[in-house]
Amino acid sequence: MFDAIIITLEIALVLIGLAGIILPALPGLPLIFLALLTRSISTDFQSPSVLILTVLFAITIFIYITEFIAAPAGAKALGSSKSGIVGAVIGTVASILLLPISFWFIIFAPFLGAVIGELAAGSSKKKALKVGAGTALGFFFTITVKLAIATGFIVVLILSFF
C-alpha cells in the first residue's frame, strides 16, 4: 500500500514537472528531481544512488539559475531595451493567465509583450519584431533544453524500478 502511494506521488510530481517545462509558473525540473529524490529515499538511497542524485541536483540548480540569467542576456544581445524585457515578462505572466483560453498564448504573449515594450520605448517596428522574435526563439530553446533534460531524469527514474 505504501509503495503505491509513493509511486503515485512520483508520477504526480513528474506530470506536474512536465507541465512546468512549458508553464513558467511551475518549477518543472525541480519537481521532476523531487520525484527522483522521493524514489531514492524510498529505496534507502540505493536507486538512484546518492552520486546520481548529486549530479542531477547540480544540473537542476544550474538550469534553474541559467534560465533566469539567459533570458535577459539574450534579449540584451538582440538590443532589447528595458521596456522590451519588461514587456516580455508581462507577456509571460499574461500567458499563464490566458492559458485556459488557448495554449498558443504561452508562445504568443511573451512575443507580443516584447514587441509592445520595444514600441513603447520608441524602437522601430523592425527592431521591436526582432526582439519579439528573439524572445520567442529563446523561449523555444529553453523549453527544448529543459525537455531534453527532463527526459533524461525520467529515464533515470524509470530505470530505478529495475
N, C-alpha and C positions, 0 to 999 in steps of 0.2 A: 504494500500500500504506500509506504513512504517513498519507495523508488518511483512509483507512478506520479506522485506529487512533484518530486524533484525533476523528473523528465518533462512533465507538463510545464513547470516553471522555466526550464531551459528552452523549451520550444517557444513559449510566450516571449521570453527575452530575445530570442533570435528573430522572431517575426516583428516585434516592435523595433528591434535594432535595424532590420532591413528597411522598415518604413523610415527610420531615422537617417538612412543613407540618402534619401531624397528630401525628406522634410527637415529643414534647418532647425526646427524647434526641438527635435529629438536627438539625443546623443547616440547615434547609430552604432558606431564601433565600440564605444564603452559598454553599451548594453549587450552586444554580442560577446565581448570579453567577459562580462559578468556571467553569462551563460557558461562559458568555459571555466571560470573560477568556481561556479556552483558545481559543475561536473567534477572538477578536480577535488574539491572539498568532500564531495560525496564518495569519492574513491580513495580517501585518505592521501590525496596528492600523488596518486600512482599514475593516473591517466586523465588529463595531460599532466606531465611532470612539472615540478617547480621550475626547472630550467625553461621548458617550453612556455609556461605561464609568464616567466620573467621577460622573455623575448617578445611575446605577444603584447604584454603590458607596455613595454618600451615602444613598440610600433604604434600602439593605441595612443599613447601620450604624444608621440612625435606627430602623428597625423592630426590629432585634435588641436595641437598648438599651431602646426603649419597651416591648417585651414583658416585660422584667424589672421595669420600673417600674410598668406598668399593672396587672398582676395584684394585687400587694399594695395598690396605691392603690384599686383598685376594691373589693377586699374590705373595706378600711378604710371606704370610703364607705358600705358597707352595714352598718357597725357590727360588723364581724368582730373577734374577739379574736385575740391572737397564736396561741392554740391552734387557732382556726379556720383561720388562714393555714397554720400548720404541718401541720394535718390535710390541707388541700388539696394541699400539696406532697408529703406522704407518699402521698396518694391518686394523685397524678400519677405518682410513681415506681412505685407498685404497678401502675398501669395499663400501664406498659411491660412489666413482668414478666408480667402476666396477658394481654397481647395475644394470645399463641398460643391461649389458651382462647376468647376472644371479643373481637371488635372493640369491642363496646359498653363494655368496661371502660375504654376511653380516655375515655369521657364519664362513665360512672357512678362510677368510682373517685375522681376529684377531688371530685365532688359529695358522695359518701359520706364521704370524708376530712374535708371541711369541716364536714359535719353532726356527725360524731363528735367532731371537735375542739371545736366550739362546745358540744356537750352535756357534754363533759369539763370545759369551763371553767365550767360551771354555767348556761349560757344556756338560755332556754326553748326548747321544741320549735319554736315558731313562728319565733323568731329564727334557730335553727340551720337550719331549712329555707330561710329567706330567704337566709342567707349561702350555703348549698349551691346554691340556685337561681341566685344571682348568680355563683357560681363557674362553674357550667355555662354560663350565658349569656355570661360573659366568655370562656370557652374557645371557644364557637361564634363569637363576634365576632372573636376573634383569628385563628381558622382562616379565616374568611371574608375578612378583610383580607389575610392572607398569601397565600391562594389567588388573590385578585384581582391582587395584585402579582406573584406567580409567573407568572400567565397573561401579564401584560404582558412580563415578562422572556423568557418562552418565545416570544412573538410576535416580540420583537426578535431572538432567536436564529434563528428560522426565516427571518425577513426578511434576515438577514445572509448567507444562502446565495444570495440573488438579486441 
